[in-house]
Amino acid sequence: MTRGALAAGPLLLAGVLGGRVADGVLAAIAAMLAGINDRPGSRRASVRRLGMPALAGALGLLVGTYAGQQLSAVPLTLLLTVLGLAAGGISAVGPVASAAGTQLLVTAAIGAGMPAAESGWQRALAFLAGAGWLLVLRLVLPTPGSLSGDFRFDGERAAVADVYEAVAALLDAVGGANATARRAALTAALDHAQDALAGPRLRRYAGSAAERRLHAQYAAALPLAEAATALAWAGEPLSARAAEGPRRLAAAVRGNTGTGPLPAPSRSAPALRALDNALLRAAEAFDRAAGGGEHRLLARRRSAKDAVRAALGTGGREYGLRVALCFGASAAIAQALHHARWYGQHQHWYWLPATAVFLVKPDLGPLASRVLSRAAGTVLGALVFAGFAALLPRPAGLIVLVAVCGALVPVATRNFAALTAVVTVLVLALVMAGGEPQASAGRIGETLLACAIVLIVGHLPMPGERGAGVRARLAAAGSAAHAYLVHVLSESGDRAERWALRREAYRTLAEARTAIALAAAELPALARHTEGTDAVAAVLERLVDTTTACAVHLDDSGRLSPRHSRQLQEALDELEQRREWVGPPVAA
């Protein structure tokens, strides 16, 4: 909230005081969009999470400005449609790519439709300055409560500590009804820590002791997570003593202190022996990291080839087509209204395609709910702004209103309707600060029209199979499970490779689960295309859990027990029956 308050409002003020109001408005818009992408976490991860969408937004503004100046309505609409196709495909790669694709299209529409005397490169620089200002605030300002230590790594340290807490919670839940949920929570904690530590190096001499220590502490958590998962698979309840060691490790990470004595668990079973050994190795790693040494992040990085495959795959193609249709259709309708004499002067035609871009994003929730949330939030925000506009002095009151809305954006991101209401007030304030008349009624009309377009296009039949996004996620999870299983059964001694494969298997499963949950919440016309996929994900999870238990057992005894072999075969047989969702059969 502090970063939000110090971003858009001060940037608009600087533009007004410097006599460059248009640049101040663009910089404030960039800060607002960056604020929507700003999330709790590490500073390193924020560079990519905020920087990549900002670069895409600057590119969109550059292309949109020159296209709007040089092209007539029809060629411009065709260009925007092609951009929508490309950005939609890119959005299927992952959350950061999705944010980048969204900003590319939103700023392209703004650049094409917002009149300005500045050239495209000047507008792009103003946009980058606004987003860069918020990124600087993210990197420089300490998190509250972190001033007592090295606040540069507070997000990373908290993420690694959460992993150890999640291991302890899973050990407490072994044998109970919450074990599956706790294992999923452990996966989420590992994913978050992996992302927190995988950002770019922010200093010239990045190999500091604190940094090496965090990497070593994360790496030491991986065998603990493996042993805890194997114990959850076995399903025999454990004593409270088993979870005490990981909790002490979590406290050591969080407080940046030594571990002290760690209580050893019982060694009566292979998974318990693995847990004990992992605790011993963790204690040694914590001590070694304090004195130096090199450690690497034990995780597979997704290559550019993987990203291209996702963008051009079935999920990317389906998403790209829908985005292109929504963006192109809304741009065409908006320009037709803009030039229609009976409609009057349509000053903000870019609002319609920009709104459609946000509405068509499937990662913001089910289609019907996000359309309703957008409509309700826009109406509320427009009415609130109409009241403020009648009372506030200009431009000082509008600048204060922009600053307040910027501070509210991080809180409002928890609910799409609330975020829409806050952003609506902020955008209308920026429009009025730029010298244009109050536009609440127009904003409501544009949003309702965009809602109708997206609802129609979102339910249109598309070439190929429906549910392509879910199908692609399940196929990726099946491939990752296959690679992990083959490595474990080969009895390779490369533990780092095994843990990296295990991380990839669980991460892709979590992504598939998220896609399935979103698809299941759609209206019946869309949800029916992904019926049964939840059961497929459950079988894959059971296979990966069993593979983890096999890995721990093989380390201890060198052979599989009948129970391990039987459950592996059962999971493989079930996947063979559902191969239409996961691709070729997983064969051991």
C-alpha positions as a printed Julia matrix, in Angstrom:
588×3 Matrix{Float64}:
   0.0     0.0     0.0
   2.88    2.35    0.76
   4.42    1.69   -2.62
   1.06    2.26   -4.3
   0.57    5.58   -2.55
   4.05    6.73   -3.57
   3.68    5.68   -7.2
   0.81    6.9    -9.39
  -0.11   10.04   -7.41
   3.4    11.52   -7.2
   4.04   10.69  -10.86
   0.89   12.57  -11.89
   1.93   15.47   -9.65
   5.37   15.57  -11.28
   3.74   15.71  -14.7
   1.42   18.56  -13.68
   4.2    20.59  -12.05
   6.53   20.01  -14.98
   3.97   21.01  -17.56
   3.9    17.5   -19.08
   0.52   16.27  -17.97
   0.22   13.67  -20.73
   3.52   12.07  -19.72
   2.45   12.14  -16.08
  -0.8    10.38  -16.95
   1.01    7.65  -18.91
   3.55    7.16  -16.13
   0.73    6.9   -13.59
  -1.05    4.31  -15.78
   2.18    2.3   -15.95
   2.58    2.47  -12.18
  -1.03    1.36  -11.74
  -0.55   -1.66  -14.02
   2.71   -2.54  -12.27
   0.92   -2.22   -8.95
  -1.64   -4.79  -10.07
   1.26   -7.2   -10.7
   3.0    -6.31   -7.45
   2.71   -9.2    -4.99
   4.27  -10.16   -1.66
   7.47  -12.09   -2.14
  11.13  -11.61   -2.84
  12.72   -8.58   -4.42
  14.48  -10.75   -6.98
  11.23  -12.27   -8.23
   9.68   -8.79   -8.47
  12.19   -7.74  -11.14
  10.8   -10.29  -13.58
   7.2   -10.08  -12.32
   7.05   -6.3   -12.8
   9.74   -5.74  -15.41
   8.63   -8.1   -18.18
   5.01   -6.81  -18.32
   6.35   -3.24  -18.24
   8.59   -3.87  -21.25
   5.68   -5.49  -23.08
   3.49   -2.5   -22.19
   6.05   -0.04  -23.55
   6.26   -2.05  -26.77
   2.47   -2.07  -27.09
   2.32    1.68  -26.55
   5.01    2.22  -29.17
   3.3     0.03  -31.77
  -0.18    1.33  -30.97
   0.83    4.98  -31.2
   2.49    4.71  -34.6
  -0.28    2.44  -35.91
  -2.97    4.85  -34.76
  -1.2     7.74  -36.46
  -0.53    5.96  -39.76
  -3.36    3.46  -40.32
  -7.04    3.86  -41.09
  -9.72    2.0   -39.13
  -9.71   -1.31  -41.03
  -5.93   -1.9   -41.18
  -5.63   -0.79  -37.57
  -8.28   -3.3   -36.5
  -6.5    -6.08  -38.39
  -3.2    -5.19  -36.73
  -4.78   -5.2   -33.26
  -6.39   -8.56  -34.01
  -3.0   -10.05  -34.96
  -1.5    -8.62  -31.78
  -4.32  -10.25  -29.84
  -3.56  -13.62  -31.41
   0.13  -13.38  -30.51
  -0.42  -12.01  -27.0
  -3.08  -14.61  -26.27
  -0.73  -17.44  -27.2
   2.06  -15.94  -25.1
  -0.32  -15.68  -22.14
  -0.59  -19.49  -22.01
   3.09  -19.77  -21.02
   2.61  -18.72  -17.4
   1.48  -15.94  -15.01
   4.24  -13.46  -15.89
   3.76  -14.06  -19.6
   0.01  -13.62  -19.13
   0.56  -10.25  -17.45
   2.94   -9.24  -20.24
   0.42  -10.22  -22.92
  -2.3    -8.25  -21.17
  -0.21   -5.09  -20.87
   0.89   -5.39  -24.5
  -2.73   -5.31  -25.69
  -4.0    -2.72  -23.22
  -1.24   -0.25  -24.06
  -1.56   -0.95  -27.8
  -5.22    0.07  -27.56
  -4.34    3.14  -25.49
  -1.58    4.15  -27.9
  -3.85    3.78  -30.92
  -6.86    5.53  -29.42
  -5.58    8.16  -26.99
  -4.77   11.41  -28.83
  -1.36   12.84  -28.02
   1.17   15.27  -29.42
   4.09   13.12  -28.26
   5.77   10.58  -30.49
   5.52    6.86  -29.81
   9.0     6.53  -28.35
   8.38    9.46  -25.97
   5.19    7.81  -24.73
   7.0     4.49  -24.32
   9.74    6.14  -22.27
   7.14    7.8   -20.03
   5.47    4.43  -19.53
   8.77    2.74  -18.66
   9.59    5.55  -16.25
   6.32    5.01  -14.4
   6.71    1.23  -14.13
  10.41    1.62  -13.31
   9.57    3.99  -10.47
   7.35    1.39   -8.8
  10.03   -1.27   -9.32
  12.61    0.99   -7.66
  10.25    1.41   -4.71
   9.85   -2.36   -4.55
  13.6    -2.89   -4.43
  14.49   -0.07   -2.06
  11.72    0.16    0.53
  12.0    -2.39    3.36
   9.14   -4.65    4.27
   7.53   -3.66    7.61
   9.12   -5.62   10.44
  12.31   -6.41    8.52
  14.44   -3.44    9.59
  16.09   -5.42   12.37
  17.91   -7.67    9.87
  19.09   -7.66    6.26
  15.85   -6.51    4.67
  17.21   -7.17    1.17
  16.44  -10.87    1.63
  13.34  -10.68    3.81
  11.03  -12.12    1.15
  13.43  -14.92    0.27
  14.02  -15.79    3.92
  10.29  -15.92    4.67
   9.68  -18.13    1.63
  12.33  -20.67    2.66
  11.1   -20.67    6.27
   7.58  -21.38    5.04
   8.88  -24.54    3.35
  10.14  -25.93    6.64
   6.88  -24.97    8.33
   4.97  -26.79    5.58
   7.13  -29.9     6.09
   6.32  -29.82    9.8
   2.61  -29.37    9.11
   2.64  -32.36    6.75
   4.37  -34.52    9.35
   1.72  -33.52   11.9
  -1.02  -34.5     9.45
   0.4   -37.91    8.47
  -2.26  -40.58    8.89
  -5.07  -38.04    9.12
  -7.68  -36.6     6.8
  -5.67  -33.43    6.14
  -2.53  -35.13    4.83
  -3.38  -34.58    1.15
  -4.11  -30.9     1.68
  -0.89  -30.48    3.67
   1.1   -32.12    0.88
  -0.44  -29.69   -1.61
   0.46  -26.81    0.73
   4.06  -28.08    0.83
   4.15  -28.05   -2.97
   2.9   -24.46   -3.0
   5.52  -23.42   -0.45
   8.3   -25.06   -2.47
   7.07  -23.39   -5.65
   7.03  -20.0    -3.95
  10.52  -20.43   -2.5
  11.85  -21.65   -5.83
  10.51  -18.54   -7.55
  11.76  -16.27   -4.77
  15.33  -17.51   -5.13
  15.38  -17.77   -8.92
  15.24  -14.06   -9.72
  18.11  -12.09  -11.28
  21.18  -11.11   -9.29
  20.61   -7.55   -8.18
  24.18   -6.64   -7.21
  27.53   -6.94   -8.92
  28.92   -9.16   -6.2
  25.92  -11.38   -5.6
  27.7   -14.32   -4.01
  27.24  -12.97   -0.5
  27.21  -15.24    2.52
  23.56  -14.42    3.17
  22.62  -15.41   -0.35
  24.57  -18.66   -0.3
  23.03  -19.47    3.05
  19.49  -19.12    1.7
  20.22  -21.3    -1.31
  21.74  -23.96    0.95
  18.75  -23.83    3.29
  16.34  -24.27    0.4
  18.35  -27.19   -0.99
  18.41  -28.82    2.45
  14.6   -28.68    2.58
  14.19  -30.86   -0.53
  15.18  -34.22    1.05
  13.06  -33.32    4.09
  10.08  -32.71    1.82
  10.74  -36.0     0.05
  10.86  -37.96    3.31
   7.73  -36.23    4.63
   5.86  -37.09    1.42
   6.92  -40.73    1.7
   5.67  -40.83    5.28
   2.34  -39.31    4.21
   2.06  -41.99    1.51
   2.66  -44.73    4.12
  -0.13  -43.21    6.23
   1.09  -44.26    9.68
   0.67  -41.48   12.29
   3.86  -40.03   13.77
   4.76  -38.64   17.16
   4.91  -34.87   17.63
   8.69  -35.2    17.93
   9.0   -35.83   14.18
   7.8   -32.31   13.32
   9.86  -30.53   15.94
  13.1   -30.56   13.94
  11.66  -28.88   10.79
   9.97  -26.26   12.98
  13.29  -25.39   14.62
  14.86  -25.13   11.19
  12.04  -22.79   10.11
  12.71  -20.57   13.13
  16.43  -20.54   12.32
  15.76  -19.41    8.76
  13.23  -16.79    9.77
  15.45  -15.33   12.5
  18.7   -15.78   10.55
  20.15  -17.7    13.52
  21.75  -21.06   14.21
  19.68  -24.21   14.46
  20.69  -25.4    17.92
  20.13  -29.06   18.84
  17.57  -30.86   16.66
  15.48  -33.72   18.11
  16.0   -36.88   16.08
  12.9   -38.83   15.05
  12.56  -42.58   15.36
  14.49  -44.63   12.77
  12.11  -47.62   12.71
  11.09  -47.33    9.01
  12.84  -46.34    5.76
  11.01  -43.0     5.47
  11.75  -42.17    9.13
  15.41  -42.98    8.58
  15.35  -40.73    5.52
  13.79  -37.97    7.62
  16.46  -38.32   10.29
  19.25  -38.29    7.71
  17.74  -35.22    6.03
  17.64  -33.39    9.36
  21.3   -34.17    9.97
  22.25  -32.97    6.5
  20.18  -29.83    6.98
  21.97  -29.01   10.23
  25.33  -29.49    8.51
  24.23  -27.39    5.52
  23.1   -24.55    7.81
  26.51  -24.52    9.49
  28.51  -24.74    6.26
  26.49  -21.99    4.61
  27.45  -19.57    7.37
  31.08  -19.98    6.45
  30.83  -19.91    2.66
  30.7   -22.39   -0.16
  28.8   -22.55   -3.41
  25.25  -23.81   -3.67
  22.95  -23.98   -6.64
  19.2   -23.85   -6.83
  17.99  -27.4    -7.31
  15.24  -26.76   -9.81
  14.73  -27.12  -13.51
  14.41  -23.88  -15.43
  11.91  -23.88  -18.22
  13.65  -23.1   -21.47
  12.64  -20.79  -24.27
  11.76  -23.9   -26.24
   9.26  -24.91  -23.54
   7.71  -21.44  -23.66
   7.36  -21.55  -27.44
   5.82  -25.01  -27.23
   3.25  -23.77  -24.7
   2.4   -20.69  -26.77
   1.98  -22.69  -29.98
   0.31  -25.7   -28.36
  -3.39  -26.43  -28.2
  -3.93  -24.32  -25.09
  -2.05  -21.35  -26.53
  -3.87  -21.56  -29.85
  -7.31  -21.71  -28.23
  -6.55  -18.83  -25.89
  -4.96  -16.81  -28.7
  -8.01  -17.22  -30.93
 -10.39  -16.07  -28.21
  -8.26  -13.07  -27.3
  -7.85  -12.12  -30.97
 -11.61  -12.35  -31.6
 -12.51  -10.35  -28.48
  -9.82   -7.72  -28.99
 -10.4    -7.36  -32.73
 -14.19   -7.31  -32.49
 -14.19   -4.77  -29.67
 -11.7    -2.56  -31.55
 -13.84   -2.71  -34.7
 -17.08   -1.91  -32.84
 -15.4     0.88  -30.88
 -14.04    2.55  -34.02
 -17.37    2.18  -35.79
 -19.04    3.97  -32.89
 -16.24    6.52  -32.86
 -16.96    7.48  -36.48
 -20.76    7.16  -36.36
 -22.41   10.56  -36.61
 -25.55    9.48  -34.81
 -23.51    8.27  -31.82
 -21.68   11.52  -31.22
 -17.99   11.99  -30.52
 -16.68    8.78  -28.99
 -13.58   10.12  -27.25
 -12.33    6.99  -25.51
 -12.85    4.2   -28.03
  -9.76    2.41  -26.69
 -11.62    1.65  -23.46
 -13.69   -1.04  -25.15
 -10.81   -3.25  -26.42
  -8.76   -2.61  -23.28
 -11.66   -3.76  -21.1
 -12.22   -6.84  -23.26
  -8.59   -7.88  -22.73
  -9.01   -8.06  -18.97
 -12.34   -9.84  -19.28
 -11.13  -12.57  -21.62
  -8.28  -13.66  -19.3
  -9.14  -17.13  -17.91
  -6.6   -16.85  -15.08
  -8.75  -14.16  -13.44
 -11.55  -16.61  -12.69
 -14.5   -18.24  -14.47
 -15.91  -16.28  -17.4
 -19.39  -15.56  -16.02
 -18.15  -14.5   -12.58
 -15.43  -12.2   -13.91
 -17.89  -10.57  -16.33
 -20.38   -9.94  -13.53
 -17.62   -8.73  -11.23
 -16.31   -6.37  -13.89
 -19.74   -4.92  -14.56
 -20.55   -4.45  -10.87
 -17.13   -3.0   -10.06
 -17.25   -0.55  -12.96
 -20.72    0.73  -12.08
 -19.72    1.19   -8.45
 -16.42    2.86   -9.31
 -18.0     5.19  -11.87
 -20.7     6.29   -9.44
 -18.15    6.88   -6.69
 -15.97    8.92   -9.01
 -18.94   11.0   -10.21
 -19.49   12.02   -6.6
 -15.83   12.87   -6.04
 -15.61   14.78   -9.33
 -18.41   17.09   -8.25
 -16.66   17.92   -4.97
 -12.89   17.77   -5.42
 -10.79   20.76   -6.56
  -8.75   20.32   -9.71
  -6.08   19.2   -10.17
  -5.03   18.85   -6.52
  -8.06   16.79   -5.51
  -7.64   14.46   -8.45
  -3.96   13.89   -7.63
  -4.87   12.97   -4.05
  -7.59   10.63   -5.33
  -5.08    8.9    -7.65
  -2.66    8.45   -4.75
  -5.36    6.97   -2.52
  -6.5     4.57   -5.25
  -2.89    3.54   -5.87
  -2.6     2.62   -2.21
  -5.82    0.58   -2.39
  -4.82   -1.46   -5.47
  -2.77   -4.07   -3.52
  -5.7    -4.71   -1.17
  -8.26   -4.75   -3.98
  -6.37   -7.4    -5.98
  -7.9   -10.03   -3.69
 -11.28   -9.55   -5.39
 -11.83   -8.83   -9.08
 -14.9    -6.63   -8.49
 -13.09   -4.57   -5.85
 -10.05   -4.2    -8.09
 -12.27   -3.08  -10.96
 -13.94   -0.45   -8.78
 -10.61    0.99   -7.58
  -9.06    0.97  -11.05
 -12.17    2.63  -12.51
 -11.92    5.52  -10.07
  -8.18    5.83  -10.73
  -8.52    5.79  -14.53
 -11.38    8.29  -14.56
  -9.35   10.59  -12.31
  -6.39   10.36  -14.68
  -8.61   11.1   -17.68
 -10.01   14.21  -16.02
  -6.55   15.27  -14.83
  -5.47   15.08  -18.47
  -7.97   17.78  -19.33
 -10.93   15.74  -20.53
 -14.5    16.0   -19.17
 -16.01   13.67  -16.59
 -16.65   10.31  -18.27
 -18.38    8.03  -15.75
 -21.39    7.31  -17.96
 -19.2     6.45  -20.94
 -17.08    4.14  -18.84
 -20.14    2.19  -17.71
 -21.44    1.89  -21.28
 -18.09    0.69  -22.65
 -17.74   -1.93  -19.92
 -21.23   -3.35  -20.4
 -20.65   -3.6   -24.15
 -17.28   -5.33  -23.56
 -18.98   -7.76  -21.19
 -21.49   -8.7   -23.87
 -18.75   -9.22  -26.49
 -16.67  -11.43  -24.22
 -19.65  -13.51  -23.13
 -20.55  -14.2   -26.76
 -17.0   -14.95  -27.93
 -16.22  -16.94  -24.8
 -18.95  -19.44  -25.62
 -18.3   -19.72  -29.34
 -17.13  -23.12  -30.62
 -13.48  -23.09  -31.66
 -11.48  -25.28  -34.05
  -9.99  -28.31  -32.32
 -10.85  -29.81  -28.95
 -12.47  -27.77  -26.2
 -10.7   -27.63  -22.87
  -7.36  -27.4   -24.67
  -5.77  -25.41  -21.85
  -6.6   -28.07  -19.26
  -5.55  -30.81  -21.67
  -2.17  -29.14  -22.2
  -1.58  -28.77  -18.45
  -2.44  -32.41  -17.82
  -0.19  -33.54  -20.64
   2.69  -31.54  -19.17
   2.02  -33.06  -15.74
   1.95  -36.55  -17.26
   5.27  -35.99  -19.02
   6.88  -34.68  -15.83
   5.56  -37.65  -13.83
   6.95  -40.01  -16.47
  10.41  -38.42  -16.36
  10.44  -38.56  -12.56
   9.34  -42.21  -12.45
  11.9   -43.33  -15.04
  14.71  -41.6   -13.15
  13.74  -43.17   -9.82
  13.39  -46.69  -11.22
  16.74  -46.36  -12.98
  18.25  -46.08   -9.47
  20.48  -43.22  -10.54
  22.66  -41.81   -7.81
  22.08  -38.2    -8.91
  20.0   -36.92   -6.02
  19.98  -33.33   -7.28
  18.47  -34.45  -10.59
  15.9   -36.53   -8.75
  14.82  -33.64   -6.56
  14.64  -31.33   -9.57
  12.44  -33.83  -11.42
  10.26  -34.25   -8.34
   9.83  -30.47   -8.1
   8.84  -30.28  -11.75
   6.34  -33.12  -11.38
   4.59  -31.55   -8.4
   4.7   -28.05   -9.88
   3.08  -29.06  -13.15
   0.48  -31.0   -11.19
  -0.35  -27.9    -9.15
  -0.73  -25.87  -12.36
  -3.02  -28.54  -13.8
  -5.11  -28.54  -10.62
  -5.53  -24.76  -10.86
  -6.6   -24.95  -14.5
  -9.06  -27.74  -13.72
 -10.61  -25.82  -10.82
 -11.13  -22.73  -12.99
 -12.66  -24.78  -15.81
 -14.98  -26.61  -13.41
 -16.35  -23.3   -12.13
 -17.41  -22.14  -15.61
 -20.99  -22.25  -16.83
 -22.14  -25.78  -17.85
 -21.65  -25.04  -21.54
 -17.91  -24.7   -20.92
 -17.4   -26.84  -17.83
 -18.68  -30.01  -19.52
 -15.61  -30.08  -21.79
 -13.31  -30.82  -18.84
 -15.47  -33.28  -16.91
 -13.43  -36.08  -15.39
 -10.12  -34.23  -15.44
 -10.06  -33.9   -11.66
  -9.91  -37.68  -11.4
  -7.02  -37.76  -13.89
  -5.08  -35.25  -11.78
  -5.76  -37.35   -8.68
  -4.27  -40.42  -10.37
  -1.2   -38.44  -11.42
  -0.75  -37.16   -7.88
  -1.01  -40.7    -6.55
   1.6   -41.82   -9.07
   4.03  -39.05   -8.11
   3.47  -39.66   -4.38
   4.12  -43.37   -4.9
   7.23  -42.6    -6.96
   8.52  -40.45   -4.1
   7.89  -43.26   -1.62
   9.69  -45.65   -3.99
  12.7   -43.35   -4.17
  13.03  -43.23   -0.38
  12.54  -47.0    -0.06
  15.09  -47.75   -2.79
  17.64  -45.56   -1.02
  17.16  -47.59    2.15
  16.82  -51.17    0.87
  17.73  -51.16   -2.82
  14.47  -52.85   -3.87
  10.76  -52.13   -3.97
   8.27  -53.71   -1.59
   5.19  -55.5    -2.97
   3.04  -52.59   -1.82
   5.13  -50.09   -3.79
   5.06  -52.21   -6.93
   1.33  -52.85   -6.67
   0.38  -49.2    -6.23
   2.68  -48.11   -9.04
   1.05  -50.59  -11.39
  -2.46  -49.59  -10.31
  -1.73  -45.92  -11.01
  -0.19  -46.73  -14.38
  -3.16  -48.88  -15.34
  -5.58  -46.06  -14.47
  -3.59  -43.59  -16.53
  -3.66  -45.96  -19.47
  -7.45  -45.84  -19.33
  -7.34  -42.03  -19.41
  -4.59  -41.59  -21.97
  -6.72  -39.19  -24.02
  -5.99  -36.56  -21.35
  -2.33  -37.26  -20.55
  -0.98  -38.36  -23.92
   1.07  -41.53  -24.42
   0.99  -44.03  -21.56
   3.5   -43.72  -18.75
   5.43  -46.98  -18.85
   8.05  -48.1   -16.36
